[in-house]
């Protein structure tokens, strides 16, 4: 929420891309059809990630869990 307010406040200034450059990133969500192999990518900007930490030993494990794929059978 703080980033939204800061982004709005500096939108019309020369510093409008500062938050993106320092705190921002892009994440790619990818859907792959198991029948035909077609790939659909969606890029999203982010300022923070919500990682699971319960019962995990390190940040590396949290990232591994975050990027682990899943099969969606009803899509």
N, CA, C, O and CB atoms as a CASP TS submission, in Angstrom:
PFRMAT TS
TARGET T0000
AUTHOR 0000-0000-0000
METHOD Language model
MODEL 1
PARENT N/A
ATOM      1  N   UNK     1       0.820  -1.185   0.000  1.00  0.00           N
ATOM      2  CA  UNK     1       0.000   0.000   0.000  1.00  0.00           C
ATOM      3  C   UNK     1       0.870   1.258   0.000  1.00  0.00           C
ATOM      4  O   UNK     1       0.551   2.235  -0.678  1.00  0.00           O
ATOM      5  CB  UNK     1      -0.936  -0.007   1.202  1.00  0.00           C
ATOM      6  N   UNK     2       1.952   1.235   0.749  1.00  0.00           N
ATOM      7  CA  UNK     2       2.838   2.390   0.782  1.00  0.00           C
ATOM      8  C   UNK     2       3.451   2.649  -0.592  1.00  0.00           C
ATOM      9  O   UNK     2       3.631   3.799  -0.991  1.00  0.00           O
ATOM     10  CB  UNK     2       3.938   2.185   1.822  1.00  0.00           C
ATOM     11  N   UNK     3       3.771   1.567  -1.314  1.00  0.00           N
ATOM     12  CA  UNK     3       4.344   1.737  -2.641  1.00  0.00           C
ATOM     13  C   UNK     3       3.331   2.346  -3.602  1.00  0.00           C
ATOM     14  O   UNK     3       3.702   3.149  -4.458  1.00  0.00           O
ATOM     15  CB  UNK     3       4.841   0.400  -3.179  1.00  0.00           C
ATOM     16  N   UNK     4       2.069   1.982  -3.474  1.00  0.00           N
ATOM     17  CA  UNK     4       1.025   2.577  -4.318  1.00  0.00           C
ATOM     18  C   UNK     4       0.946   4.081  -4.097  1.00  0.00           C
ATOM     19  O   UNK     4       0.846   4.848  -5.055  1.00  0.00           O
ATOM     20  CB  UNK     4      -0.341   1.928  -4.030  1.00  0.00           C
ATOM     21  N   UNK     5       0.991   4.504  -2.841  1.00  0.00           N
ATOM     22  CA  UNK     5       0.927   5.934  -2.525  1.00  0.00           C
ATOM     23  C   UNK     5       2.169   6.663  -3.016  1.00  0.00           C
ATOM     24  O   UNK     5       2.074   7.755  -3.575  1.00  0.00           O
ATOM     25  CB  UNK     5       0.761   6.143  -1.018  1.00  0.00           C
ATOM     26  N   UNK     6       3.335   6.059  -2.806  1.00  0.00           N
ATOM     27  CA  UNK     6       4.569   6.678  -3.297  1.00  0.00           C
ATOM     28  C   UNK     6       4.592   6.762  -4.817  1.00  0.00           C
ATOM     29  O   UNK     6       4.986   7.780  -5.386  1.00  0.00           O
ATOM     30  CB  UNK     6       5.783   5.897  -2.807  1.00  0.00           C
ATOM     31  N   UNK     7       4.170   5.697  -5.463  1.00  0.00           N
ATOM     32  CA  UNK     7       4.139   5.676  -6.920  1.00  0.00           C
ATOM     33  C   UNK     7       3.227   6.782  -7.453  1.00  0.00           C
ATOM     34  O   UNK     7       3.578   7.465  -8.415  1.00  0.00           O
ATOM     35  CB  UNK     7       3.669   4.302  -7.429  1.00  0.00           C
ATOM     36  N   UNK     8       2.079   6.957  -6.842  1.00  0.00           N
ATOM     37  CA  UNK     8       1.150   8.005  -7.263  1.00  0.00           C
ATOM     38  C   UNK     8       1.739   9.389  -7.009  1.00  0.00           C
ATOM     39  O   UNK     8       1.587  10.292  -7.832  1.00  0.00           O
ATOM     40  CB  UNK     8      -0.190   7.859  -6.532  1.00  0.00           C
ATOM     41  N   UNK     9       2.412   9.557  -5.864  1.00  0.00           N
ATOM     42  CA  UNK     9       2.965  10.860  -5.504  1.00  0.00           C
ATOM     43  C   UNK     9       4.093  11.302  -6.439  1.00  0.00           C
ATOM     44  O   UNK     9       4.240  12.495  -6.701  1.00  0.00           O
ATOM     45  CB  UNK     9       3.472  10.823  -4.080  1.00  0.00           C
ATOM     46  N   UNK    10       4.881  10.368  -6.937  1.00  0.00           N
ATOM     47  CA  UNK    10       6.015  10.744  -7.801  1.00  0.00           C
ATOM     48  C   UNK    10       5.743  10.524  -9.285  1.00  0.00           C
ATOM     49  O   UNK    10       6.647  10.644 -10.112  1.00  0.00           O
ATOM     50  CB  UNK    10       7.243   9.959  -7.403  1.00  0.00           C
ATOM     51  N   UNK    11       4.506  10.205  -9.615  1.00  0.00           N
ATOM     52  CA  UNK    11       4.137   9.867 -10.999  1.00  0.00           C
ATOM     53  C   UNK    11       4.508  10.967 -11.995  1.00  0.00           C
ATOM     54  O   UNK    11       5.002  10.669 -13.083  1.00  0.00           O
ATOM     55  CB  UNK    11       2.644   9.593 -11.083  1.00  0.00           C
ATOM     56  N   UNK    12       4.278  12.215 -11.643  1.00  0.00           N
ATOM     57  CA  UNK    12       4.507  13.324 -12.576  1.00  0.00           C
ATOM     58  C   UNK    12       5.863  13.986 -12.357  1.00  0.00           C
ATOM     59  O   UNK    12       6.043  15.145 -12.732  1.00  0.00           O
ATOM     60  CB  UNK    12       3.402  14.363 -12.437  1.00  0.00           C
ATOM     61  N   UNK    13       6.810  13.286 -11.764  1.00  0.00           N
ATOM     62  CA  UNK    13       8.136  13.851 -11.509  1.00  0.00           C
ATOM     63  C   UNK    13       9.189  13.072 -12.291  1.00  0.00           C
ATOM     64  O   UNK    13       8.894  12.012 -12.844  1.00  0.00           O
ATOM     65  CB  UNK    13       8.462  13.831  -9.993  1.00  0.00           C
ATOM     66  N   UNK    14      10.401  13.586 -12.340  1.00  0.00           N
ATOM     67  CA  UNK    14      11.472  12.840 -13.010  1.00  0.00           C
ATOM     68  C   UNK    14      11.835  11.531 -12.308  1.00  0.00           C
ATOM     69  O   UNK    14      12.582  10.720 -12.855  1.00  0.00           O
ATOM     70  CB  UNK    14      12.702  13.703 -13.112  1.00  0.00           C
ATOM     71  N   UNK    15      11.313  11.324 -11.106  1.00  0.00           N
ATOM     72  CA  UNK    15      11.633  10.130 -10.319  1.00  0.00           C
ATOM     73  C   UNK    15      10.584   9.032 -10.451  1.00  0.00           C
ATOM     74  O   UNK    15      10.540   8.116  -9.630  1.00  0.00           O
ATOM     75  CB  UNK    15      11.786  10.503  -8.865  1.00  0.00           C
ATOM     76  N   UNK    16       9.740   9.116 -11.477  1.00  0.00           N
ATOM     77  CA  UNK    16       8.604   8.198 -11.582  1.00  0.00           C
ATOM     78  C   UNK    16       8.998   6.720 -11.716  1.00  0.00           C
ATOM     79  O   UNK    16       8.180   5.852 -11.413  1.00  0.00           O
ATOM     80  CB  UNK    16       7.764   8.589 -12.759  1.00  0.00           C
ATOM     81  N   UNK    17      10.218   6.408 -12.158  1.00  0.00           N
ATOM     82  CA  UNK    17      10.636   5.015 -12.303  1.00  0.00           C
ATOM     83  C   UNK    17      11.573   4.548 -11.184  1.00  0.00           C
ATOM     84  O   UNK    17      12.111   3.442 -11.240  1.00  0.00           O
ATOM     85  CB  UNK    17      11.315   4.829 -13.638  1.00  0.00           C
ATOM     86  N   UNK    18      11.762   5.388 -10.179  1.00  0.00           N
ATOM     87  CA  UNK    18      12.682   5.059  -9.098  1.00  0.00           C
ATOM     88  C   UNK    18      12.252   3.811  -8.341  1.00  0.00           C
ATOM     89  O   UNK    18      13.081   2.939  -8.079  1.00  0.00           O
ATOM     90  CB  UNK    18      12.796   6.223  -8.142  1.00  0.00           C
ATOM     91  N   UNK    19      10.988   3.706  -7.985  1.00  0.00           N
ATOM     92  CA  UNK    19      10.518   2.538  -7.234  1.00  0.00           C
ATOM     93  C   UNK    19      10.702   1.257  -8.029  1.00  0.00           C
ATOM     94  O   UNK    19      11.112   0.232  -7.484  1.00  0.00           O
ATOM     95  CB  UNK    19       9.051   2.705  -6.853  1.00  0.00           C
ATOM     96  N   UNK    20      10.397   1.317  -9.319  1.00  0.00           N
ATOM     97  CA  UNK    20      10.577   0.132 -10.165  1.00  0.00           C
ATOM     98  C   UNK    20      12.046  -0.289 -10.196  1.00  0.00           C
ATOM     99  O   UNK    20      12.359  -1.474 -10.088  1.00  0.00           O
ATOM    100  CB  UNK    20      10.072   0.408 -11.599  1.00  0.00           C
ATOM    101  N   UNK    21      12.934   0.674 -10.343  1.00  0.00           N
ATOM    102  CA  UNK    21      14.349   0.370 -10.450  1.00  0.00           C
ATOM    103  C   UNK    21      14.961  -0.177  -9.171  1.00  0.00           C
ATOM    104  O   UNK    21      15.866  -1.009  -9.221  1.00  0.00           O
ATOM    105  CB  UNK    21      15.082   1.584 -10.861  1.00  0.00           C
ATOM    106  N   UNK    22      14.477   0.282  -8.030  1.00  0.00           N
ATOM    107  CA  UNK    22      15.062  -0.120  -6.757  1.00  0.00           C
ATOM    108  C   UNK    22      14.344  -1.317  -6.146  1.00  0.00           C
ATOM    109  O   UNK    22      14.986  -2.264  -5.693  1.00  0.00           O
ATOM    110  CB  UNK    22      15.039   1.039  -5.788  1.00  0.00           C
ATOM    111  N   UNK    23      13.010  -1.276  -6.131  1.00  0.00           N
ATOM    112  CA  UNK    23      12.243  -2.298  -5.426  1.00  0.00           C
ATOM    113  C   UNK    23      11.451  -3.234  -6.331  1.00  0.00           C
ATOM    114  O   UNK    23      10.974  -4.276  -5.881  1.00  0.00           O
ATOM    115  CB  UNK    23      11.311  -1.641  -4.483  1.00  0.00           C
ATOM    116  N   UNK    24      11.310  -2.874  -7.585  1.00  0.00           N
ATOM    117  CA  UNK    24      10.407  -3.623  -8.452  1.00  0.00           C
ATOM    118  C   UNK    24      11.042  -4.796  -9.161  1.00  0.00           C
ATOM    119  O   UNK    24      12.262  -4.951  -9.212  1.00  0.00           O
ATOM    120  CB  UNK    24       9.834  -2.720  -9.455  1.00  0.00           C
ATOM    121  N   UNK    25      10.173  -5.604  -9.699  1.00  0.00           N
ATOM    122  CA  UNK    25      10.593  -6.740 -10.495  1.00  0.00           C
ATOM    123  C   UNK    25       9.435  -7.204 -11.354  1.00  0.00           C
ATOM    124  O   UNK    25       8.341  -6.644 -11.279  1.00  0.00           O
ATOM    125  CB  UNK    25      11.105  -7.882  -9.604  1.00  0.00           C
ATOM    126  N   UNK    26       9.658  -8.201 -12.151  1.00  0.00           N
ATOM    127  CA  UNK    26       8.609  -8.801 -12.971  1.00  0.00           C
ATOM    128  C   UNK    26       8.569 -10.286 -12.691  1.00  0.00           C
ATOM    129  O   UNK    26       9.599 -10.928 -12.483  1.00  0.00           O
ATOM    130  CB  UNK    26       8.841  -8.529 -14.482  1.00  0.00           C
ATOM    131  N   UNK    27       7.371 -10.813 -12.690  1.00  0.00           N
ATOM    132  CA  UNK    27       7.197 -12.245 -12.499  1.00  0.00           C
ATOM    133  C   UNK    27       6.406 -12.771 -13.699  1.00  0.00           C
ATOM    134  O   UNK    27       5.485 -12.116 -14.187  1.00  0.00           O
ATOM    135  CB  UNK    27       6.466 -12.563 -11.136  1.00  0.00           C
ATOM    136  N   UNK    28       6.775 -13.941 -14.154  1.00  0.00           N
ATOM    137  CA  UNK    28       6.105 -14.543 -15.299  1.00  0.00           C
ATOM    138  C   UNK    28       5.281 -15.741 -14.827  1.00  0.00           C
ATOM    139  O   UNK    28       5.812 -16.696 -14.260  1.00  0.00           O
ATOM    140  CB  UNK    28       7.135 -14.971 -16.383  1.00  0.00           C
ATOM    141  N   UNK    29       3.983 -15.666 -15.073  1.00  0.00           N
ATOM    142  CA  UNK    29       3.114 -16.813 -14.826  1.00  0.00           C
ATOM    143  C   UNK    29       2.962 -17.538 -16.152  1.00  0.00           C
ATOM    144  O   UNK    29       2.678 -16.912 -17.173  1.00  0.00           O
ATOM    145  CB  UNK    29       1.713 -16.379 -14.234  1.00  0.00           C
ATOM    146  N   UNK    30       3.144 -18.832 -16.146  1.00  0.00           N
ATOM    147  CA  UNK    30       3.168 -19.587 -17.385  1.00  0.00           C
ATOM    148  C   UNK    30       2.179 -20.750 -17.327  1.00  0.00           C
ATOM    149  O   UNK    30       2.160 -21.528 -16.373  1.00  0.00           O
ATOM    150  CB  UNK    30       4.581 -20.100 -17.670  1.00  0.00           C
ATOM    151  N   UNK    31       1.362 -20.845 -18.368  1.00  0.00           N
ATOM    152  CA  UNK    31       0.454 -21.978 -18.541  1.00  0.00           C
ATOM    153  C   UNK    31       0.929 -22.790 -19.730  1.00  0.00           C
ATOM    154  O   UNK    31       1.185 -22.240 -20.801  1.00  0.00           O
ATOM    155  CB  UNK    31      -1.023 -21.505 -18.740  1.00  0.00           C
ATOM    156  N   UNK    32       1.046 -24.097 -19.546  1.00  0.00           N
ATOM    157  CA  UNK    32       1.485 -24.985 -20.630  1.00  0.00           C
ATOM    158  C   UNK    32       0.421 -26.058 -20.806  1.00  0.00           C
ATOM    159  O   UNK    32       0.116 -26.794 -19.867  1.00  0.00           O
ATOM    160  CB  UNK    32       2.894 -25.626 -20.326  1.00  0.00           C
ATOM    161  N   UNK    33      -0.145 -26.149 -22.007  1.00  0.00           N
ATOM    162  CA  UNK    33      -1.154 -27.159 -22.300  1.00  0.00           C
ATOM    163  C   UNK    33      -0.481 -28.528 -22.377  1.00  0.00           C
ATOM    164  O   UNK    33       0.487 -28.703 -23.118  1.00  0.00           O
ATOM    165  CB  UNK    33      -1.904 -26.832 -23.625  1.00  0.00           C
ATOM    166  N   UNK    34      -0.988 -29.493 -21.619  1.00  0.00           N
ATOM    167  CA  UNK    34      -0.388 -30.826 -21.622  1.00  0.00           C
ATOM    168  C   UNK    34      -0.723 -31.606 -22.893  1.00  0.00           C
ATOM    169  O   UNK    34      -0.011 -32.549 -23.237  1.00  0.00           O
ATOM    170  CB  UNK    34      -0.852 -31.607 -20.402  1.00  0.00           C
ATOM    171  N   UNK    35      -1.797 -31.230 -23.597  1.00  0.00           N
ATOM    172  CA  UNK    35      -2.161 -31.934 -24.831  1.00  0.00           C
ATOM    173  C   UNK    35      -1.351 -31.446 -26.033  1.00  0.00           C
ATOM    174  O   UNK    35      -0.739 -32.245 -26.742  1.00  0.00           O
ATOM    175  CB  UNK    35      -3.649 -31.760 -25.111  1.00  0.00           C
ATOM    176  N   UNK    36      -1.353 -30.114 -26.260  1.00  0.00           N
ATOM    177  CA  UNK    36      -0.710 -29.598 -27.476  1.00  0.00           C
ATOM    178  C   UNK    36       0.642 -28.931 -27.213  1.00  0.00           C
ATOM    179  O   UNK    36       1.394 -28.677 -28.154  1.00  0.00           O
ATOM    180  CB  UNK    36      -1.627 -28.610 -28.152  1.00  0.00           C
ATOM    181  N   UNK    37       0.961 -28.643 -25.944  1.00  0.00           N
ATOM    182  CA  UNK    37       2.232 -28.015 -25.622  1.00  0.00           C
ATOM    183  C   UNK    37       2.257 -26.513 -25.786  1.00  0.00           C
ATOM    184  O   UNK    37       3.311 -25.898 -25.624  1.00  0.00           O
ATOM    185  CB  UNK    37       3.283 -28.598 -26.453  1.00  0.00           C
ATOM    186  N   UNK    38       1.109 -25.891 -26.110  1.00  0.00           N
ATOM    187  CA  UNK    38       1.062 -24.442 -26.275  1.00  0.00           C
ATOM    188  C   UNK    38       1.388 -23.772 -24.943  1.00  0.00           C
ATOM    189  O   UNK    38       0.939 -24.213 -23.885  1.00  0.00           O
ATOM    190  CB  UNK    38      -0.330 -23.988 -26.794  1.00  0.00           C
ATOM    191  N   UNK    39       2.178 -22.700 -25.013  1.00  0.00           N
ATOM    192  CA  UNK    39       2.617 -21.977 -23.822  1.00  0.00           C
ATOM    193  C   UNK    39       2.006 -20.581 -23.824  1.00  0.00           C
ATOM    194  O   UNK    39       2.040 -19.881 -24.836  1.00  0.00           O
ATOM    195  CB  UNK    39       4.166 -21.898 -23.759  1.00  0.00           C
ATOM    196  N   UNK    40       1.445 -20.183 -22.682  1.00  0.00           N
ATOM    197  CA  UNK    40       0.892 -18.841 -22.522  1.00  0.00           C
ATOM    198  C   UNK    40       1.600 -18.194 -21.341  1.00  0.00           C
ATOM    199  O   UNK    40       1.555 -18.715 -20.226  1.00  0.00           O
ATOM    200  CB  UNK    40      -0.669 -18.875 -22.308  1.00  0.00           C
ATOM    201  N   UNK    41       2.255 -17.059 -21.581  1.00  0.00           N
ATOM    202  CA  UNK    41       2.992 -16.334 -20.547  1.00  0.00           C
ATOM    203  C   UNK    41       2.258 -15.050 -20.183  1.00  0.00           C
ATOM    204  O   UNK    41       1.670 -14.395 -21.044  1.00  0.00           O
ATOM    205  CB  UNK    41       4.427 -16.017 -21.018  1.00  0.00           C
ATOM    206  N   UNK    42       2.296 -14.697 -18.903  1.00  0.00           N
ATOM    207  CA  UNK    42       1.727 -13.428 -18.444  1.00  0.00           C
ATOM    208  C   UNK    42       2.735 -12.781 -17.504  1.00  0.00           C
ATOM    209  O   UNK    42       3.081 -13.351 -16.470  1.00  0.00           O
ATOM    210  CB  UNK    42       0.335 -13.637 -17.732  1.00  0.00           C
ATOM    211  N   UNK    43       3.209 -11.584 -17.868  1.00  0.00           N
ATOM    212  CA  UNK    43       4.151 -10.848 -17.035  1.00  0.00           C
ATOM    213  C   UNK    43       3.398  -9.890 -16.128  1.00  0.00           C
ATOM    214  O   UNK    43       2.454  -9.224 -16.553  1.00  0.00           O
ATOM    215  CB  UNK    43       5.169 -10.084 -17.902  1.00  0.00           C
ATOM    216  N   UNK    44       3.828  -9.829 -14.871  1.00  0.00           N
ATOM    217  CA  UNK    44       3.234  -8.910 -13.904  1.00  0.00           C
ATOM    218  C   UNK    44       4.350  -8.207 -13.142  1.00  0.00           C
ATOM    219  O   UNK    44       5.363  -8.817 -12.799  1.00  0.00           O
ATOM    220  CB  UNK    44       2.283  -9.660 -12.927  1.00  0.00           C
ATOM    221  N   UNK    45       4.152  -6.919 -12.883  1.00  0.00           N
ATOM    222  CA  UNK    45       5.085  -6.168 -12.059  1.00  0.00           C
ATOM    223  C   UNK    45       4.811  -6.473 -10.591  1.00  0.00           C
ATOM    224  O   UNK    45       3.673  -6.745 -10.209  1.00  0.00           O
ATOM    225  CB  UNK    45       4.975  -4.648 -12.339  1.00  0.00           C
ATOM    226  N   UNK    46       5.865  -6.427  -9.768  1.00  0.00           N
ATOM    227  CA  UNK    46       5.668  -6.605  -8.336  1.00  0.00           C
ATOM    228  C   UNK    46       6.678  -5.785  -7.554  1.00  0.00           C
ATOM    229  O   UNK    46       7.755  -5.460  -8.053  1.00  0.00           O
ATOM    230  CB  UNK    46       5.776  -8.082  -7.956  1.00  0.00           C
ATOM    231  N   UNK    47       6.317  -5.459  -6.331  1.00  0.00           N
ATOM    232  CA  UNK    47       7.224  -4.804  -5.387  1.00  0.00           C
ATOM    233  C   UNK    47       7.567  -5.720  -4.223  1.00  0.00           C
ATOM    234  O   UNK    47       8.542  -5.478  -3.513  1.00  0.00           O
ATOM    235  CB  UNK    47       6.606  -3.510  -4.864  1.00  0.00           C
ATOM    236  N   UNK    48       6.780  -6.766  -4.020  1.00  0.00           N
ATOM    237  CA  UNK    48       7.086  -7.726  -2.974  1.00  0.00           C
ATOM    238  C   UNK    48       6.530  -9.085  -3.378  1.00  0.00           C
ATOM    239  O   UNK    48       5.639  -9.181  -4.221  1.00  0.00           O
ATOM    240  CB  UNK    48       6.506  -7.270  -1.609  1.00  0.00           C
ATOM    241  N   UNK    49       7.064 -10.121  -2.769  1.00  0.00           N
ATOM    242  CA  UNK    49       6.604 -11.484  -3.006  1.00  0.00           C
ATOM    243  C   UNK    49       6.140 -12.066  -1.678  1.00  0.00           C
ATOM    244  O   UNK    49       6.732 -11.798  -0.633  1.00  0.00           O
ATOM    245  CB  UNK    49       7.731 -12.365  -3.646  1.00  0.00           C
ATOM    246  N   UNK    50       5.095 -12.849  -1.724  1.00  0.00           N
ATOM    247  CA  UNK    50       4.641 -13.555  -0.532  1.00  0.00           C
ATOM    248  C   UNK    50       5.162 -14.979  -0.611  1.00  0.00           C
ATOM    249  O   UNK    50       4.689 -15.784  -1.414  1.00  0.00           O
ATOM    250  CB  UNK    50       3.080 -13.527  -0.404  1.00  0.00           C
ATOM    251  N   UNK    51       6.134 -15.278   0.223  1.00  0.00           N
ATOM    252  CA  UNK    51       6.742 -16.600   0.232  1.00  0.00           C
ATOM    253  C   UNK    51       6.301 -17.366   1.467  1.00  0.00           C
ATOM    254  O   UNK    51       6.180 -16.802   2.555  1.00  0.00           O
ATOM    255  CB  UNK    51       8.274 -16.496   0.180  1.00  0.00           C
ATOM    256  N   UNK    52       6.063 -18.650   1.287  1.00  0.00           N
ATOM    257  CA  UNK    52       5.756 -19.502   2.421  1.00  0.00           C
ATOM    258  C   UNK    52       7.043 -19.773   3.193  1.00  0.00           C
ATOM    259  O   UNK    52       8.079 -20.069   2.597  1.00  0.00           O
ATOM    260  CB  UNK    52       5.089 -20.828   1.959  1.00  0.00           C
ATOM    261  N   UNK    53       6.977 -19.671   4.520  1.00  0.00           N
ATOM    262  CA  UNK    53       8.164 -19.921   5.334  1.00  0.00           C
ATOM    263  C   UNK    53       7.932 -21.009   6.380  1.00  0.00           C
ATOM    264  O   UNK    53       8.888 -21.563   6.922  1.00  0.00           O
ATOM    265  CB  UNK    53       8.602 -18.641   6.017  1.00  0.00           C
ATOM    266  N   UNK    54       6.688 -21.311   6.660  1.00  0.00           N
ATOM    267  CA  UNK    54       6.383 -22.305   7.683  1.00  0.00           C
ATOM    268  C   UNK    54       6.908 -23.677   7.263  1.00  0.00           C
ATOM    269  O   UNK    54       6.670 -24.128   6.143  1.00  0.00           O
ATOM    270  CB  UNK    54       4.865 -22.367   7.942  1.00  0.00           C
ATOM    271  N   UNK    55       7.617 -24.324   8.166  1.00  0.00           N
ATOM    272  CA  UNK    55       8.195 -25.654   7.967  1.00  0.00           C
ATOM    273  C   UNK    55       9.255 -25.713   6.869  1.00  0.00           C
ATOM    274  O   UNK    55       9.565 -26.797   6.376  1.00  0.00           O
ATOM    275  CB  UNK    55       7.105 -26.624   7.645  1.00  0.00           C
ATOM    276  N   UNK    56       9.812 -24.578   6.480  1.00  0.00           N
ATOM    277  CA  UNK    56      10.889 -24.537   5.494  1.00  0.00           C
ATOM    278  C   UNK    56      12.161 -24.048   6.174  1.00  0.00           C
ATOM    279  O   UNK    56      12.103 -23.233   7.094  1.00  0.00           O
ATOM    280  CB  UNK    56      10.515 -23.620   4.289  1.00  0.00           C
ATOM    281  N   UNK    57      13.307 -24.542   5.723  1.00  0.00           N
ATOM    282  CA  UNK    57      14.563 -24.289   6.415  1.00  0.00           C
ATOM    283  C   UNK    57      15.312 -23.059   5.927  1.00  0.00           C
ATOM    284  O   UNK    57      16.174 -22.545   6.641  1.00  0.00           O
ATOM    285  CB  UNK    57      15.440 -25.470   6.283  1.00  0.00           C
ATOM    286  N   UNK    58      15.005 -22.573   4.725  1.00  0.00           N
ATOM    287  CA  UNK    58      15.769 -21.444   4.190  1.00  0.00           C
ATOM    288  C   UNK    58      14.929 -20.648   3.195  1.00  0.00           C
ATOM    289  O   UNK    58      13.868 -21.084   2.748  1.00  0.00           O
ATOM    290  CB  UNK    58      17.065 -21.937   3.518  1.00  0.00           C
ATOM    291  N   UNK    59      15.442 -19.476   2.869  1.00  0.00           N
ATOM    292  CA  UNK    59      14.794 -18.656   1.840  1.00  0.00           C
ATOM    293  C   UNK    59      14.866 -19.377   0.500  1.00  0.00           C
ATOM    294  O   UNK    59      13.942 -19.277  -0.307  1.00  0.00           O
ATOM    295  CB  UNK    59      15.461 -17.251   1.743  1.00  0.00           C
ATOM    296  N   UNK    60      15.945 -20.096   0.261  1.00  0.00           N
ATOM    297  CA  UNK    60      16.086 -20.864  -0.973  1.00  0.00           C
ATOM    298  C   UNK    60      14.935 -21.864  -1.112  1.00  0.00           C
ATOM    299  O   UNK    60      14.350 -21.988  -2.188  1.00  0.00           O
ATOM    300  CB  UNK    60      17.445 -21.597  -1.002  1.00  0.00           C
ATOM    301  N   UNK    61      14.610 -22.573  -0.040  1.00  0.00           N
ATOM    302  CA  UNK    61      13.482 -23.514  -0.074  1.00  0.00           C
ATOM    303  C   UNK    61      12.166 -22.784  -0.339  1.00  0.00           C
ATOM    304  O   UNK    61      11.302 -23.289  -1.055  1.00  0.00           O
ATOM    305  CB  UNK    61      13.394 -24.296   1.252  1.00  0.00           C
ATOM    306  N   UNK    62      12.021 -21.599   0.239  1.00  0.00           N
ATOM    307  CA  UNK    62      10.809 -20.805   0.012  1.00  0.00           C
ATOM    308  C   UNK    62      10.669 -20.430  -1.457  1.00  0.00           C
ATOM    309  O   UNK    62       9.581 -20.520  -2.026  1.00  0.00           O
ATOM    310  CB  UNK    62      10.827 -19.539   0.878  1.00  0.00           C
ATOM    311  N   UNK    63      11.786 -20.003  -2.074  1.00  0.00           N
ATOM    312  CA  UNK    63      11.758 -19.677  -3.497  1.00  0.00           C
ATOM    313  C   UNK    63      11.467 -20.916  -4.345  1.00  0.00           C
ATOM    314  O   UNK    63      10.698 -20.846  -5.304  1.00  0.00           O
ATOM    315  CB  UNK    63      13.088 -19.050  -3.923  1.00  0.00           C
ATOM    316  N   UNK    64      12.069 -22.031  -4.000  1.00  0.00           N
ATOM    317  CA  UNK    64      11.818 -23.273  -4.735  1.00  0.00           C
ATOM    318  C   UNK    64      10.330 -23.627  -4.689  1.00  0.00           C
ATOM    319  O   UNK    64       9.749 -24.011  -5.704  1.00  0.00           O
ATOM    320  CB  UNK    64      12.665 -24.431  -4.152  1.00  0.00           C
ATOM    321  N   UNK    65       9.722 -23.500  -3.523  1.00  0.00           N
ATOM    322  CA  UNK    65       8.299 -23.803  -3.390  1.00  0.00           C
ATOM    323  C   UNK    65       7.467 -22.807  -4.199  1.00  0.00           C
ATOM    324  O   UNK    65       6.453 -23.176  -4.791  1.00  0.00           O
ATOM    325  CB  UNK    65       7.875 -23.778  -1.905  1.00  0.00           C
ATOM    326  N   UNK    66       7.899 -21.544  -4.220  1.00  0.00           N
ATOM    327  CA  UNK    66       7.178 -20.496  -4.946  1.00  0.00           C
ATOM    328  C   UNK    66       7.145 -20.777  -6.448  1.00  0.00           C
ATOM    329  O   UNK    66       6.138 -20.512  -7.105  1.00  0.00           O
ATOM    330  CB  UNK    66       7.823 -19.132  -4.685  1.00  0.00           C
ATOM    331  N   UNK    67       8.242 -21.315  -6.995  1.00  0.00           N
ATOM    332  CA  UNK    67       8.310 -21.520  -8.444  1.00  0.00           C
ATOM    333  C   UNK    67       7.902 -22.918  -8.881  1.00  0.00           C
ATOM    334  O   UNK    67       7.920 -23.223 -10.074  1.00  0.00           O
ATOM    335  CB  UNK    67       9.698 -21.244  -8.926  1.00  0.00           C
ATOM    336  N   UNK    68       7.536 -23.770  -7.932  1.00  0.00           N
ATOM    337  CA  UNK    68       7.117 -25.127  -8.280  1.00  0.00           C
ATOM    338  C   UNK    68       5.799 -25.091  -9.055  1.00  0.00           C
ATOM    339  O   UNK    68       4.854 -24.409  -8.658  1.00  0.00           O
ATOM    340  CB  UNK    68       6.971 -25.995  -7.008  1.00  0.00           C
ATOM    341  N   UNK    69       5.749 -25.816 -10.138  1.00  0.00           N
ATOM    342  CA  UNK    69       4.554 -25.858 -10.964  1.00  0.00           C
ATOM    343  C   UNK    69       3.444 -26.692 -10.339  1.00  0.00           C
ATOM    344  O   UNK    69       3.659 -27.441  -9.386  1.00  0.00           O
ATOM    345  CB  UNK    69       4.891 -26.399 -12.325  1.00  0.00           C
ATOM    346  N   UNK    70       2.272 -26.541 -10.898  1.00  0.00           N
ATOM    347  CA  UNK    70       1.139 -27.348 -10.471  1.00  0.00           C
ATOM    348  C   UNK    70       0.298 -27.707 -11.678  1.00  0.00           C
ATOM    349  O   UNK    70       0.309 -26.989 -12.678  1.00  0.00           O
ATOM    350  CB  UNK    70       0.295 -26.608  -9.418  1.00  0.00           C
ATOM    351  N   UNK    71      -0.423 -28.797 -11.597  1.00  0.00           N
ATOM    352  CA  UNK    71      -1.287 -29.218 -12.691  1.00  0.00           C
ATOM    353  C   UNK    71      -2.713 -28.798 -12.362  1.00  0.00           C
ATOM    354  O   UNK    71      -3.247 -29.126 -11.303  1.00  0.00           O
ATOM    355  CB  UNK    71      -1.194 -30.759 -12.930  1.00  0.00           C
ATOM    356  N   UNK    72      -3.319 -28.062 -13.299  1.00  0.00           N
ATOM    357  CA  UNK    72      -4.706 -27.611 -13.152  1.00  0.00           C
ATOM    358  C   UNK    72      -5.533 -28.463 -14.118  1.00  0.00           C
ATOM    359  O   UNK    72      -5.417 -28.317 -15.335  1.00  0.00           O
ATOM    360  CB  UNK    72      -4.866 -26.043 -13.451  1.00  0.00           C
ATOM    361  N   UNK    73      -6.356 -29.339 -13.580  1.00  0.00           N
ATOM    362  CA  UNK    73      -7.078 -30.278 -14.440  1.00  0.00           C
ATOM    363  C   UNK    73      -8.391 -29.714 -14.978  1.00  0.00           C
ATOM    364  O   UNK    73      -8.904 -30.228 -15.972  1.00  0.00           O
ATOM    365  CB  UNK    73      -7.356 -31.548 -13.681  1.00  0.00           C
ATOM    366  N   UNK    74      -8.945 -28.687 -14.364  1.00  0.00           N
ATOM    367  CA  UNK    74     -10.241 -28.163 -14.814  1.00  0.00           C
ATOM    368  C   UNK    74     -10.124 -26.903 -15.647  1.00  0.00           C
ATOM    369  O   UNK    74     -11.122 -26.204 -15.822  1.00  0.00           O
ATOM    370  CB  UNK    74     -11.116 -27.886 -13.632  1.00  0.00           C
ATOM    371  N   UNK    75      -8.953 -26.582 -16.166  1.00  0.00           N
ATOM    372  CA  UNK    75      -8.768 -25.332 -16.898  1.00  0.00           C
ATOM    373  C   UNK    75      -9.149 -25.510 -18.343  1.00  0.00           C
ATOM    374  O   UNK    75      -9.061 -24.564 -19.126  1.00  0.00           O
ATOM    375  CB  UNK    75      -7.328 -24.845 -16.790  1.00  0.00           C
TER
END
